[in-house]
Amino acid sequence: MNFYIVIPAHNEEACIQQTLGSLTAQTLLPKQVVVVNDNSTDNTQQIVEEFTSKHHWISLINTSSSDKHLPGSKIINAFYQGYKTLDQDFNVICKFDADLIFPINYLEKLAFHFNNNEKLGMVSGFCYIEKNDTWVLENLTRTDHIRGALKAYRKACFIQIGKLKPSMGWDTVDELLAKFYGWELLTDQTLHVKHLKPTGISYNKASKHLQGEAMYKMRYGFIITLISALKLAYKKESFNLFTDYMAGYFKAKREKLPFLVSEEQGEFIRRTRWKGMIRN
């Protein structure tokens, strides 16, 4: 299978060498990797250029956006800067973060799963973080959720869901829309990906409000948002996050921000969320 990978990167000099090194060591090499150097002020560009000089299938794009960490819009806009340089000769499109170390057989296993299930729209491994010199599961979400750090989409699924939404919550709404259109999702527990910078470590308060805003824009409604916010805050061991999430939800509701999904899709999303909550 032809894997095309886009990696948005902002000040990733401490990690990106390991990320690209793990991709160049894959048993199934990607056909193209594009690193989008988004407004970095460190040595990210120089490190990537060392790889582009040795591997013809790795390329670099330099772009400038905000120097603030804004999860959602910033990273997806950077993704599209890379995506628009690619041709359409791919079977799988990936959006990977620049702070991951992939096991040597990662892409080979993804290809195996895609080839063995034509209804499979998305697949990934699991993120692990280092604690007390041990790599442990970064247990922030359901085990069937494909983390935003390591998204891999079958081309047909990627196109049908409308590609990626430049908004906080993009890595949840993509899964919900995939299910809406009948695609299956898979997380492979044998694929352990080292996540060098834990999720949310650089988020500011405004960024955290965006999580609640995303719940509104996905048409969760108040009750599902309340339960989801409590669960996320509990997992991250911070009650302040709960208040941030809810503040973001009510702010979005007051301002009547545009939704990310249609009414029909929103109804499906709420049913799916309720089924998951009851099951758990």
C-alpha positions as CSV (number, residue, x, y, z in Angstrom):
1,M,0.0,0.0,0.0
2,N,1.1,3.6,-0.7
3,F,1.4,5.5,2.6
4,Y,1.6,9.3,2.4
5,I,2.4,11.0,5.7
6,V,2.1,14.7,6.7
7,I,3.8,15.8,9.9
8,P,3.1,19.3,11.2
9,A,6.0,20.5,13.4
10,H,6.5,23.5,15.6
11,N,9.7,23.7,17.6
12,E,10.3,20.0,17.6
13,E,14.1,19.9,17.6
14,A,14.1,17.6,20.7
15,C,11.9,15.0,19.1
16,I,11.7,15.1,15.3
17,Q,15.0,13.3,14.6
18,Q,13.7,10.3,16.5
19,T,10.3,10.5,14.7
20,L,11.8,10.6,11.2
21,G,14.5,8.0,12.2
22,S,11.7,5.6,13.2
23,L,10.0,6.1,9.8
24,T,13.1,5.6,7.8
25,A,13.6,2.3,9.6
26,Q,10.1,0.9,8.8
27,T,9.9,-2.6,7.3
28,L,7.3,-1.0,4.9
29,L,8.6,2.4,3.9
30,P,6.1,5.2,3.2
31,K,6.0,6.6,-0.3
32,Q,6.0,10.2,0.8
33,V,6.6,12.1,4.0
34,V,6.1,15.8,4.2
35,V,7.2,17.8,7.2
36,V,5.5,21.1,7.6
37,N,7.8,23.3,9.7
38,D,5.2,25.8,11.1
39,N,6.9,28.9,12.5
40,S,9.6,27.1,14.3
41,T,12.3,29.2,16.0
42,D,14.6,26.3,16.9
43,N,16.6,23.8,14.8
44,T,13.6,21.9,13.5
45,Q,14.3,22.9,9.9
46,Q,18.0,22.0,9.9
47,I,17.2,18.5,11.4
48,V,14.6,17.8,8.8
49,E,16.9,19.0,6.0
50,E,19.4,16.3,7.1
51,F,16.7,13.7,6.3
52,T,15.6,15.3,3.1
53,S,19.2,15.2,1.8
54,K,19.3,11.4,2.4
55,H,15.8,10.3,1.5
56,H,14.1,11.5,-1.7
57,W,10.7,10.6,-0.3
58,I,11.0,13.1,2.6
59,S,10.3,16.7,1.9
60,L,10.1,19.9,3.9
61,I,7.7,22.9,3.7
62,N,8.3,26.0,5.7
63,T,5.3,28.1,6.7
64,S,4.3,30.7,9.2
65,S,1.2,30.9,11.4
66,S,0.7,31.9,15.0
67,D,3.5,31.1,17.4
68,K,0.8,30.1,20.0
69,H,-0.1,26.5,20.6
70,L,-3.7,26.3,19.4
71,P,-4.8,22.7,19.2
72,G,-7.1,22.0,16.3
73,S,-7.0,24.8,13.8
74,K,-3.2,25.5,13.8
75,I,-2.2,21.9,13.4
76,I,-4.8,21.0,10.8
77,N,-4.1,24.1,8.8
78,A,-0.4,23.1,8.8
79,F,-1.5,19.6,7.7
80,Y,-3.2,21.0,4.7
81,Q,-0.1,23.0,3.7
82,G,1.6,19.6,3.3
83,Y,-1.4,17.7,1.9
84,K,-1.9,20.1,-1.0
85,T,1.7,19.3,-2.2
86,L,0.9,15.6,-2.6
87,D,-0.6,13.8,-5.6
88,Q,-3.5,11.5,-5.2
89,D,-1.6,8.2,-5.7
90,F,-2.0,7.0,-2.1
91,N,-4.0,4.3,-0.5
92,V,-3.5,5.6,3.1
93,I,-3.0,9.2,4.3
94,C,-1.5,9.8,7.7
95,K,-1.4,12.8,10.0
96,F,1.4,12.1,12.5
97,D,2.8,14.3,15.2
98,A,6.5,15.1,15.3
99,D,7.1,13.7,18.8
100,L,6.5,10.0,18.2
101,I,8.8,6.9,17.9
102,F,7.1,4.2,15.8
103,P,7.9,0.5,16.2
104,I,9.8,-0.9,13.1
105,N,6.8,-2.8,11.8
106,Y,4.2,0.0,12.3
107,L,3.2,0.7,8.7
108,E,3.5,-2.9,7.8
109,K,0.9,-3.8,10.4
110,L,-1.4,-1.0,9.4
111,A,-1.2,-2.2,5.8
112,F,-2.0,-5.7,6.9
113,H,-5.2,-4.5,8.7
114,F,-6.3,-2.4,5.8
115,N,-5.7,-5.2,3.3
116,N,-7.7,-7.7,5.3
117,N,-10.8,-5.5,5.9
118,E,-12.1,-3.4,3.0
119,K,-14.5,-1.7,5.4
120,L,-11.7,-0.5,7.7
121,G,-11.5,3.2,7.4
122,M,-9.0,4.1,10.2
123,V,-6.4,2.2,12.2
124,S,-3.7,3.0,14.7
125,G,-1.6,1.7,17.6
126,F,-1.4,3.1,21.1
127,C,0.6,6.0,22.6
128,Y,2.9,5.3,25.5
129,I,4.6,7.8,27.7
130,E,7.6,7.5,30.0
131,K,7.0,7.5,33.7
132,N,9.7,6.5,36.2
133,D,11.9,5.1,33.5
134,T,9.0,2.9,32.2
135,W,6.9,3.3,29.2
136,V,3.2,3.2,30.2
137,L,-0.1,3.6,28.3
138,E,-1.1,7.2,27.9
139,N,-4.5,6.4,29.2
140,L,-6.5,9.6,28.4
141,T,-9.3,8.2,26.2
142,R,-11.2,5.0,25.3
143,T,-9.1,2.2,24.0
144,D,-11.0,2.2,20.8
145,H,-10.2,5.9,20.1
146,I,-7.6,6.7,17.5
147,R,-5.5,9.5,18.9
148,G,-4.9,12.6,17.0
149,A,-1.2,12.1,17.2
150,L,-1.2,9.1,14.9
151,K,-4.1,9.1,12.5
152,A,-4.1,6.8,9.4
153,Y,-7.1,6.9,7.0
154,R,-8.0,4.8,4.0
155,K,-8.3,7.2,1.1
156,A,-12.0,6.6,0.4
157,C,-12.8,7.1,4.1
158,F,-10.7,10.3,4.3
159,I,-12.6,11.8,1.3
160,Q,-16.1,10.7,2.4
161,I,-15.8,12.3,5.9
162,G,-14.8,15.6,4.3
163,K,-11.1,15.2,5.3
164,L,-10.1,17.0,8.5
165,K,-11.9,19.8,10.3
166,P,-9.7,22.8,11.3
167,S,-11.1,22.9,14.8
168,M,-10.5,21.5,18.2
169,G,-12.2,18.1,18.3
170,W,-11.2,17.2,14.7
171,D,-9.8,13.9,16.0
172,T,-13.1,12.9,17.5
173,V,-15.5,14.1,14.8
174,D,-13.5,12.3,12.1
175,E,-14.2,9.0,13.9
176,L,-17.8,9.7,14.4
177,L,-18.3,10.7,10.8
178,A,-16.5,7.6,9.7
179,K,-18.9,5.5,11.7
180,F,-21.8,7.5,10.3
181,Y,-20.8,6.5,6.8
182,G,-20.4,2.8,7.8
183,W,-16.6,2.6,8.2
184,E,-15.0,0.5,10.8
185,L,-12.1,1.6,13.1
186,L,-9.4,-0.5,14.7
187,T,-6.8,0.1,17.4
188,D,-4.0,-2.5,17.5
189,Q,-2.8,-3.1,21.1
190,T,0.4,-4.8,19.9
191,L,1.6,-1.5,18.3
192,H,3.3,0.6,21.1
193,V,4.2,4.1,19.9
194,K,6.4,6.2,22.2
195,H,4.9,9.6,22.7
196,L,7.7,11.9,23.8
197,K,5.6,14.9,24.8
198,P,2.4,14.0,26.8
199,T,-0.8,15.4,25.3
200,G,-1.8,18.8,26.6
201,I,1.5,19.6,28.3
202,S,1.7,23.0,26.4
203,Y,-2.0,23.9,26.3
204,N,-2.9,27.3,27.8
205,K,-6.3,28.2,29.3
206,A,-7.7,29.5,26.1
207,S,-6.8,26.2,24.4
208,K,-8.6,24.2,27.1
209,H,-11.7,26.2,26.5
210,L,-11.6,24.9,22.9
211,Q,-12.3,21.4,24.1
212,G,-15.7,22.5,25.4
213,E,-16.3,24.5,22.3
214,A,-15.7,21.4,20.2
215,M,-18.3,19.4,22.2
216,Y,-20.8,22.1,21.3
217,K,-19.8,22.2,17.6
218,M,-20.2,18.4,17.5
219,R,-23.8,18.8,18.7
220,Y,-23.2,16.8,21.9
221,G,-25.8,18.7,23.8
222,F,-25.5,19.7,27.5
223,I,-25.8,16.3,29.2
224,I,-23.3,14.5,27.1
225,T,-20.9,17.5,27.3
226,L,-21.2,17.5,31.1
227,I,-20.4,13.7,31.3
228,S,-17.6,13.9,28.8
229,A,-16.0,16.9,30.5
230,L,-16.2,15.2,33.9
231,K,-14.6,12.1,32.5
232,L,-11.7,14.0,30.7
233,A,-11.0,16.1,33.8
234,Y,-11.0,13.0,36.0
235,K,-8.5,11.2,33.7
236,K,-6.2,14.3,33.7
237,E,-6.7,14.6,37.5
238,S,-7.7,18.3,37.3
239,F,-11.1,19.7,38.3
240,N,-10.1,23.1,36.8
241,L,-10.1,21.4,33.4
242,F,-13.8,20.5,33.9
243,T,-14.7,24.2,34.5
244,D,-12.6,25.2,31.5
245,Y,-14.4,22.7,29.3
246,M,-17.8,23.8,30.4
247,A,-16.9,27.4,30.1
248,G,-15.9,26.8,26.5
249,Y,-19.2,24.9,25.8
250,F,-21.4,27.8,27.1
251,K,-19.3,30.4,25.3
252,A,-19.7,28.6,22.0
253,K,-23.5,28.3,22.7
254,R,-23.8,32.0,23.5
255,E,-22.0,33.0,20.4
256,K,-23.9,30.4,18.3
257,L,-20.7,29.1,16.6
258,P,-21.1,27.1,13.4
259,F,-21.5,23.3,13.9
260,L,-19.0,20.8,12.5
261,V,-21.7,18.4,11.5
262,S,-25.2,18.4,10.1
263,E,-28.3,17.8,12.2
264,E,-28.6,14.3,11.0
265,Q,-25.0,13.6,11.8
266,G,-25.4,15.2,15.2
267,E,-28.3,13.0,16.0
268,F,-26.2,9.9,15.1
269,I,-23.3,11.2,17.2
270,R,-25.5,11.6,20.3
271,R,-27.0,8.1,19.8
272,T,-23.5,6.7,19.5
273,R,-22.2,8.6,22.5
274,W,-25.2,7.4,24.7
275,K,-24.7,3.8,23.6
276,G,-21.0,4.0,24.5
277,M,-21.8,5.5,27.9
278,I,-24.4,2.9,28.7
279,R,-22.1,0.1,27.6
280,N,-19.3,1.4,29.8
